[in-house]
Amino acid sequence: MSNKDGAPRMRAKGARDKIKGVVNENVGKVRGKMGDLTDNASEHFKGKIQEIKGKLQQAKGEVEEDLGVARDRRVADREEE
């Protein structure tokens, strides 16, 4: 894998993680609400955990995308030299 291939892959992985994170966050919110409606503290707690997992996954995706952009810039700077 060359340096040119790594950045797009990293950005694509970041985008996938962000999408998965949004899904996890929303599923967690629904699961938590269902736990509230059914007076099930365990489901409420599991929903909150999944919601937090989704938020963390989105943050990870942001970092991966940012690293891909930074890598693109580094490669472009080297090519200009």
Secondary structure per residue as TSV (DSSP state, phi and psi in degrees):
chain	resnum	aa	ss	phi	psi
A	1	M	-	360.0	124.2
A	2	S	-	-84.2	168.9
A	3	N	H	-60.3	-32.8
A	4	K	H	-67.9	-31.8
A	5	D	H	-77.1	-30.9
A	6	G	H	-65.7	-42.2
A	7	A	H	-64.5	-48.7
A	8	P	H	-61.9	-36.7
A	9	R	H	-65.1	-40.8
A	10	M	H	-65.6	-41.6
A	11	R	H	-65.7	-40.4
A	12	A	H	-65.3	-41.5
A	13	K	H	-63.1	-39.6
A	14	G	H	-62.4	-42.0
A	15	A	H	-64.2	-41.3
A	16	R	H	-62.9	-43.4
A	17	D	H	-63.7	-38.1
A	18	K	H	-64.1	-42.3
A	19	I	H	-64.8	-46.7
A	20	K	H	-60.8	-36.9
A	21	G	H	-64.5	-42.0
A	22	V	H	-62.1	-43.1
A	23	V	H	-62.3	-48.8
A	24	N	H	-60.6	-41.6
A	25	E	H	-61.2	-46.6
A	26	N	H	-69.9	-38.9
A	27	V	H	-63.2	-40.0
A	28	G	H	-63.2	-40.2
A	29	K	H	-62.2	-44.4
A	30	V	H	-64.6	-44.9
A	31	R	H	-61.2	-40.7
A	32	G	H	-64.5	-41.3
A	33	K	H	-65.7	-39.0
A	34	M	H	-64.0	-38.0
A	35	G	H	-62.7	-39.2
A	36	D	H	-64.5	-45.9
A	37	L	H	-64.6	-34.4
A	38	T	T	-95.7	4.6
A	39	D	T	56.9	41.5
A	40	N	-	-111.2	99.0
A	41	A	H	-62.2	-35.0
A	42	S	H	-63.4	-45.8
A	43	E	H	-66.6	-38.5
A	44	H	H	-59.3	-47.2
A	45	F	H	-63.1	-45.0
A	46	K	H	-61.8	-37.5
A	47	G	H	-64.3	-42.9
A	48	K	H	-63.5	-40.2
A	49	I	H	-62.5	-44.1
A	50	Q	H	-65.7	-36.8
A	51	E	H	-63.2	-43.7
A	52	I	H	-65.2	-41.6
A	53	K	H	-57.2	-42.7
A	54	G	H	-62.9	-41.2
A	55	K	H	-64.9	-41.1
A	56	L	H	-65.9	-38.9
A	57	Q	H	-63.7	-39.7
A	58	Q	H	-64.4	-41.5
A	59	A	H	-63.7	-41.0
A	60	K	H	-60.5	-42.3
A	61	G	H	-61.6	-40.2
A	62	E	H	-60.5	-45.2
A	63	V	H	-62.8	-44.3
A	64	E	H	-61.8	-41.7
A	65	E	H	-63.6	-43.9
A	66	D	H	-62.1	-40.2
A	67	L	H	-64.4	-37.8
A	68	G	H	-63.5	-41.7
A	69	V	H	-64.8	-44.4
A	70	A	H	-62.2	-39.0
A	71	R	H	-65.6	-40.5
A	72	D	H	-57.3	-45.5
A	73	R	H	-63.2	-42.3
A	74	R	H	-63.1	-43.2
A	75	V	H	-65.1	-42.7
A	76	A	H	-63.5	-39.8
A	77	D	H	-64.3	-39.8
A	78	R	H	-67.1	-35.4
A	79	E	H	-70.6	-27.9
A	80	E	H	-74.6	-23.4
A	81	E	-	-69.8	360.0
